[in-house]
Amino acid sequence: MQIIHHIQELRQLVREAKSARGGIKVGFVPTMGYLHQGHASLLEAARKQCDLVVLSIFVNPLQFGPNEDLSRYPRDEERDLAVAKATGTDIVFFPSVEEMYPRPTKTIVSVIEVTERLCGASRPGHFDGVATVVTKLFNIVQPDYAFFGMKDAQQIAVIQQMVDDLNMPVEIVPCKIVREEDGLALSSRNVYLEPEEREQALILSSALNMAEKLVREHKGPLLASELQEAVKQHIDQSSIAEIDYADILAYPSLEPITDLRSVPAFIIALAVKFGKTRLIDNTIIRW
């Protein structure tokens, strides 16, 4: 496993690998570090499907708002490298902020409509930062496949829209949410949770399971507003849960819907604060 800190060095390494081993497939997993089993599952998927696996670890300042947790975002380089090595990663790209943004950025990649709801509504500018850094990373790594976790389903929808619109030669590979045994979706931010908050956060997966069961057992038309109200009432059972959103939208367009049976697939998406920690979770239901 090689650890690279500079863009030109990474480009040369990938170019040499492609030249030496003609026709290889490059798999790429972009992350902000503090890797957990969810990230490991993305690297394992890339290892199975690709000849060369590149992992990036970069806490991207462009996607954090002025009152968000950029300075608090957890970091553990030693653990990250151990996870990367255990999953058979070939190259770890570990750039500094100065390497990625050597001068003030005057070009921003902005995806409209699909970014205007869910986290895009509550975190203005967030997805401009995501789209911009992912575009930069795709241009640097030149991957054939890029692997993303479905826990941030809106991010995948945004990146897929960007790739399609800009004819980027990369296939986006969505990977299923990895959960703890008790159902809590793995997240780097889980480390912020106090014991009571961690216990109460289980209401998220519980609400999604309840909603999916309700949908599957319901006969006839089912209104999104009715299901949304049932989900909110379930989450309100937690005394400390503060709902940012609990929305039901068509997926991947993220357009509002009335009758759930009017679309082939929809997402039940949650963002809820427990204390100071904001967690997201979701499930996608396909008829």
C-alpha positions in Angstrom: 0.0 0.0 0.0 1.3 3.4 -1.0 0.5 6.6 0.8 0.5 9.7 -1.5 0.2 13.3 -0.5 0.6 15.2 -3.8 -1.7 15.3 -6.8 1.0 15.0 -9.5 2.6 12.0 -7.7 -0.8 10.2 -7.6 -1.5 11.0 -11.2 1.8 9.6 -12.2 1.3 6.5 -10.1 -2.1 5.7 -11.6 -0.8 6.4 -15.1 2.1 4.1 -14.7 -0.1 1.3 -13.3 -2.4 1.6 -16.3 0.5 1.6 -18.7 2.2 -1.4 -17.0 -1.0 -3.4 -16.7 -3.1 -2.6 -19.8 -6.8 -2.5 -19.5 -7.0 -2.4 -15.7 -10.0 -1.0 -13.9 -9.5 1.6 -11.3 -11.8 1.7 -8.3 -12.1 4.8 -6.1 -13.5 5.4 -2.6 -13.6 9.1 -1.6 -13.9 9.6 2.2 -13.3 12.2 4.9 -11.5 9.7 7.0 -12.2 8.4 10.5 -13.0 5.1 8.7 -15.4 2.5 10.1 -16.8 -0.8 8.8 -19.1 1.1 6.4 -16.0 2.6 4.7 -14.4 -0.8 4.8 -17.3 -2.3 3.0 -16.8 0.2 0.2 -13.1 -0.7 -0.1 -14.0 -4.4 -0.1 -16.5 -3.9 -2.9 -13.9 -1.9 -4.9 -11.3 -4.7 -4.3 -13.7 -7.4 -5.6 -14.6 -5.4 -8.7 -11.3 -3.5 -9.6 -7.7 -4.1 -10.3 -6.4 -1.0 -8.6 -8.1 0.5 -5.5 -7.6 4.1 -4.6 -8.8 5.6 -1.3 -8.8 9.3 -0.6 -8.9 10.8 2.9 -9.7 14.5 2.8 -11.8 16.6 5.2 -13.2 19.0 2.6 -13.7 22.5 4.1 -15.9 23.6 1.1 -18.8 21.4 2.3 -18.9 22.7 5.9 -21.1 25.7 6.8 -19.8 28.5 9.1 -21.5 27.0 12.2 -20.7 23.3 11.4 -18.2 20.9 12.9 -15.2 21.2 10.6 -12.8 21.7 13.5 -14.5 19.0 15.5 -14.7 16.4 12.7 -13.0 13.3 14.1 -9.6 12.3 12.6 -7.5 9.2 13.2 -4.8 8.7 10.5 -3.3 5.6 12.1 -6.6 3.8 12.3 -7.6 4.9 8.8 -4.4 3.5 7.3 -4.9 0.2 9.3 -8.4 -0.1 7.8 -7.1 0.7 4.3 -4.4 -1.9 4.6 -6.7 -4.6 6.0 -9.1 -4.2 3.0 -6.3 -4.5 0.4 -6.2 -0.9 -0.7 -3.4 -0.1 -3.2 -3.1 3.7 -2.9 -4.2 6.1 -0.1 -4.4 9.7 -1.3 -4.0 11.9 1.8 -3.7 15.5 0.6 -3.6 18.7 2.7 -6.0 21.5 2.3 -3.2 23.5 0.7 -2.6 20.7 -1.9 -6.3 20.6 -2.9 -7.0 24.3 -2.7 -3.6 26.1 -3.3 -5.5 29.4 -4.0 -9.0 30.7 -3.4 -11.5 28.6 -5.4 -13.3 30.6 -8.1 -14.9 27.6 -9.8 -17.8 25.8 -8.1 -19.7 22.8 -9.4 -23.4 23.3 -8.5 -26.1 20.8 -9.1 -29.7 22.2 -9.0 -33.1 20.8 -8.0 -31.9 17.5 -6.6 -29.9 19.5 -4.0 -32.7 21.7 -2.9 -34.4 19.4 -0.3 -33.3 17.2 2.6 -29.7 18.1 3.6 -29.5 20.6 0.8 -32.3 22.7 2.4 -30.9 22.6 5.9 -27.2 22.9 4.9 -27.0 25.6 2.2 -24.0 25.3 0.0 -23.1 21.8 1.3 -23.6 20.0 -2.0 -21.8 22.7 -4.0 -18.8 21.8 -1.8 -19.4 18.0 -2.3 -19.8 18.3 -6.1 -16.7 20.5 -6.4 -14.4 18.3 -4.4 -15.7 15.1 -6.0 -15.2 16.6 -9.5 -11.6 17.5 -8.5 -11.0 14.0 -7.2 -12.4 12.3 -10.3 -10.1 14.5 -12.4 -7.1 13.6 -10.3 -7.7 9.8 -9.9 -9.5 9.2 -13.3 -11.4 6.1 -11.9 -13.5 3.7 -13.8 -15.7 3.1 -10.8 -16.5 5.2 -7.7 -18.0 3.6 -4.6 -20.4 5.5 -2.3 -22.5 4.4 0.7 -26.3 4.7 0.5 -26.4 6.2 4.0 -26.1 9.5 2.3 -28.5 8.7 -0.5 -28.9 12.3 -1.5 -25.2 12.6 -2.1 -25.3 9.6 -4.4 -28.3 11.2 -6.3 -26.4 14.5 -6.6 -23.1 12.8 -7.8 -25.0 10.6 -10.3 -26.8 13.7 -11.7 -23.4 15.5 -12.0 -21.7 12.5 -13.7 -24.6 12.1 -16.2 -24.9 15.8 -17.0 -21.2 16.3 -17.5 -20.5 13.0 -19.3 -17.9 12.0 -16.7 -16.4 8.6 -17.7 -17.0 7.0 -14.3 -19.6 4.5 -13.1 -21.1 5.3 -9.6 -21.5 2.2 -7.5 -24.0 2.6 -4.6 -23.3 0.3 -1.6 -25.8 -0.7 1.1 -25.9 0.9 4.5 -23.8 -0.9 7.1 -25.4 -1.0 10.6 -24.4 -1.9 14.1 -26.1 -5.1 15.5 -28.7 -2.9 17.2 -29.6 -1.1 13.9 -27.7 2.2 14.2 -26.3 3.2 10.9 -22.5 3.5 11.1 -21.3 7.1 11.0 -18.1 8.9 11.8 -20.2 11.3 13.9 -21.5 8.5 16.2 -18.4 9.1 18.3 -19.9 12.4 19.4 -23.0 10.6 21.0 -23.3 10.4 24.8 -24.5 7.0 26.1 -28.1 8.1 26.4 -28.0 9.8 23.0 -26.6 6.7 21.5 -29.4 4.6 22.9 -32.1 7.1 21.9 -30.6 7.3 18.3 -31.9 3.7 17.7 -35.3 5.4 17.1 -34.1 6.2 13.6 -33.8 2.6 12.4 -36.8 1.7 14.4 -38.9 4.4 12.6 -37.6 3.2 9.2 -38.5 -0.4 9.9 -41.9 0.6 11.1 -42.5 2.6 8.0 -41.4 -0.1 5.6 -43.6 -2.7 7.4 -46.6 -0.3 7.2 -46.0 0.2 3.4 -45.6 -3.5 2.7 -48.8 -4.4 4.6 -51.0 -1.5 3.4 -53.6 -2.3 0.7 -54.6 0.3 -1.8 -53.4 4.0 -2.2 -51.0 5.3 0.5 -50.4 9.0 0.9 -46.8 10.2 1.5 -48.2 12.7 4.0 -49.8 9.9 6.1 -46.6 7.9 6.2 -44.6 10.9 7.0 -46.8 11.7 10.0 -46.5 8.1 11.2 -42.7 8.4 11.0 -42.6 11.7 12.9 -44.8 10.4 15.6 -42.6 7.4 16.0 -39.5 9.5 16.3 -41.2 11.8 18.8 -41.3 8.8 21.2 -37.6 9.8 21.9 -37.6 12.6 24.5 -34.4 14.1 23.1 -34.8 13.7 19.4 -35.0 17.0 17.5 -36.2 16.4 13.9 -34.5 18.3 11.2 -36.5 16.5 8.5 -38.4 13.3 8.0 -39.3 13.4 4.3 -40.7 11.1 1.7 -39.6 11.8 -1.9 -39.3 10.0 -5.2 -35.9 8.5 -5.7 -33.5 9.4 -7.2 -35.2 12.6 -8.5 -36.0 13.7 -4.9 -39.2 15.2 -6.2 -42.3 15.5 -3.9 -44.9 12.8 -4.3 -48.5 12.4 -3.1 -49.4 8.7 -3.7 -46.5 6.5 -2.9 -47.6 4.0 -5.6 -47.2 6.6 -8.3 -43.4 6.2 -8.5 -41.3 3.1 -8.9 -39.1 4.0 -5.9 -39.2 6.4 -3.0 -37.0 7.3 -0.1 -37.9 7.8 3.5 -35.1 10.1 4.6 -34.3 11.3 8.2 -32.1 13.9 9.8 -32.4 14.1 13.5 -30.3 15.8 16.2 -29.5 14.0 19.5 -27.9 16.6 21.7 -25.4 18.4 19.4 -25.0 15.5 17.0 -27.0 15.4 13.8 -27.5 11.9 12.3 -29.0 10.9 9.0 -30.6 7.6 7.9 -32.9 6.4 5.2 -34.5 3.5 3.4 -35.5 3.2 -0.2 -38.6 1.3 -1.1 -39.0 -0.1 -4.6 -42.3 -1.6 -5.7 
